Amino acid sequence: MTGQEIFDSLSEYIDEKCIHPDQPMSEYTSFRAGGKALCVVEVHSIEEMRRVLTFVRKKFLPYFVLGNGTNVLVKDEGYPGIAVMLKGDFTKIDVTGYDVTCGGGALLAQAGRMAADMWLTGMEWACGIPGTVGGAIRMNAGCFGSDMSSIVKRVRAITTSGEEITLLPHEMKFGYRHSLFCEKKYTVIEAVIELKKGDKNQIKELIEKYARERREKQPLDMPNAGSIFKNPRDGRHAAQLIDQTGLGGAYVGGAMVSEKHCGFIVNRGNASATDILRLMENVQREVFRETGARLEPELVVYGNSRRY
Ligand SMILES: Cc1cc2nc3c(=O)[nH]c(=O)nc-3n(C[C@H](O)[C@H](O)[C@H](O)COP(=O)(O)OP(=O)(O)OC[C@H]3O[C@@H](n4cnc5c(N)ncnc54)[C@H](O)[C@@H]3O)c2cc1C
């Protein structure tokens, strides 16, 4: 199918303003790199999500949910399917009592700041993570000693067949940068996060301290996707291993290992997805040779090498 054909078929059920054929994913991802998706579709309700799911199933099209694009890369050859974005009600955040209820497309940092305004502690670390709540749950995003598994109370999701389900923490297989959503293609549509009452000034100070640390240590002035590799299971740190291998500043085309933080790859200008992927492979090979550590990507890569 072409992007235009998807547009023509889906516009029967979804507002055409929300269907965008042939979209360069460089415009949707923090890496500012990558090929085109056949179509980006914004959904505003469960009903619209179900329509997209039915459509992709009947047309044998692949799809993925695109959050804020801060941990994904689409190969230069493109993605031969639909990237679905959760908009409208899916971006709402409500704070009631100790519970922060967020749509799957809501920004995690915004939820953290709203919680802080209500004197709720437990999400300070999350205020510097630029993804959506759905993306953060899928990745079990975390930093400064916490992660999503420590605050999520309940998640509502939609299965590939459009069934709505509720999941409790013990059902979500949370691990280091892992969750059930890496294994099953469920879409997180809502999460309830449970926090504790805290001291407003202490909460704000902690948020500021973490933000300062990020500014000092991370290359936030260049397009990137956060840490590219997971830390190995043996307790060593990916960034340290890359540094120790002498790869800070190493580059392929427009993609470069950050000298400020070796765990980051930055787009130093016009990097292609191929540049980024080749650099990742080179880093993995050299780090293995030098240290024996096998680095596994944290970045999620979509698309195949076949032109569509
Ligand atoms: C400057 C910077 C700093 C970062 N710091 C950190 C950090 O400290 N800790 C950390 O863990 N990460 C960090 N990241 C990485 C990234 O922000 C997180 O992984 C984030 O959780 C990804 O969310 P997203 O909405 O951008 O997801 P995307 O990148 O859009 O998608 C990531 C994956 O989640 C899936 N997904 C997205 N939404 C949903 C949904 N609703 N339901 C099911 N699956 C979904 C996608 O299909 C994809 O597989 C950083 C990134 C940047 C650019």
The ligand as a Gaussian input file, in Angstrom:
#p B3LYP/6-31G(d) Opt

LIG

0 1
 C       17.886000      13.933000      26.383000
 C       17.304000      12.585000      26.725000
 C       17.422000      12.090000      28.016000
 C       16.885000      10.834000      28.336000
 N       17.029000      10.374000      29.611000
 C       16.520000       9.171000      29.928000
 C       16.667000       8.665000      31.264000
 O       17.221000       9.304000      32.142000
 N       16.149000       7.441000      31.526000
 C       15.518000       6.694000      30.575000
 O       15.068000       5.586000      30.886000
 N       15.369000       7.152000      29.309000
 C       15.847000       8.371000      28.967000
 N       15.710000       8.827000      27.687000
 C       15.082000       7.977000      26.667000
 C       13.572000       8.211000      26.472000
 O       13.198000       9.548000      26.812000
 C       12.738000       7.229000      27.287000
 O       12.997000       5.896000      26.910000
 C       11.253000       7.499000      27.127000
 O       10.557000       6.726000      28.047000
 C       10.719000       7.198000      25.726000
 O        9.393000       7.722000      25.634000
 P        8.796000       8.217000      24.234000
 O        7.416000       8.648000      24.462000
 O        9.695000       9.213000      23.608000
 O        8.797000       6.853000      23.424000
 P        9.203000       6.627000      21.916000
 O       10.644000       6.921000      21.728000
 O        8.265000       7.307000      21.009000
 O        8.980000       5.047000      21.821000
 C        9.799000       4.147000      22.562000
 C        9.117000       2.769000      22.543000
 O        7.930000       2.836000      23.343000
 C        6.818000       2.438000      22.562000
 N        5.658000       3.223000      22.996000
 C        5.499000       4.560000      22.977000
 N        4.303000       4.904000      23.469000
 C        3.672000       3.751000      23.787000
 C        2.391000       3.427000      24.319000
 N        1.491000       4.366000      24.617000
 N        2.091000       2.120000      24.514000
 C        2.982000       1.147000      24.215000
 N        4.195000       1.383000      23.689000
 C        4.543000       2.674000      23.498000
 C        7.220000       2.717000      21.118000
 O        6.467000       1.918000      20.209000
 C        8.684000       2.337000      21.157000
 O        8.826000       0.948000      21.071000
 C       16.230000      10.073000      27.341000
 C       16.102000      10.589000      26.046000
 C       16.632000      11.828000      25.730000
 C       16.474000      12.370000      24.335000

